[in-house]
Amino acid sequence: MSRPLFTLIALAVATPALAQDFTAENRLSVAPTSGDAFEVIEAQGAGARELWCAAGDYARDQLNAANSARLYVVAPRGDSQTAPGRKAVAFALTPQGATPRTAVVLGFSTYNAGSNLSVAHAVSLCGGMLGRDEM
């Protein structure tokens, strides 16, 4: 197979996967995994607030989730399944086997499976971030 043809085929195969990624309003990448589950890929300096913000933005804009829908951490911070060599948090609109945690202090955590917030609460965490108005 000629090199240009191979390159064209490789791009055609890779493009749909790349097109599925979403960039949240705070510039974190979000990648769907299955059903209503997705990963928010960490960026340097991103904390729980930024991760929840990106999850809420994705749930609202891509999954058309209601403000009252719950977002759950289904896999806490760890190795990404969609971005090799990166860290991520997996979220979903259903607990997917994780035991929902109701304690307020755990709701904001990205280190505990089952931590959860409403979509509206997660999106509200986007407010006041430095540089957000310039996006």
C-alpha positions, 0 to 999 in steps of 0.5 A: 500500500502506498504511503499517501493512501495509508495516511489517508486511511489512517486519518479517516479511521482516526477522525471519528474518534477524535471528533467525539471529544468535547472541550468543556467551557473551562478547556478540559477535554471530555471523552465519552466511554459508554452510554451516559458515562464519560471521562474528564481528562485532567490538565495541570493544575485542575482540581475537583472544582474544574473536573466537576465543572467540565462534567456538568458542562458535558452532561448539560450540553452533550447528554441534554441532562436536566439541571436536577439530574445527578452526576456520579463519580463512577471511577475516581481519579486514576489512569485514563481509559481514553487518553493513555498516559493521562489521569482522568475521572469517570462520571455518569448520570447513573451510579453504575455500581458505585454506592452513592455517597450522600455526605456533603463533604464527599459530594465534591470529591473526585477521589471517591466513587459514588460522590455526586452532585446535581448537574446544576451544582456542577455547572455552577462551579464553572462561575468565577474561574480565572480566564473563563470570560476570555473563552 
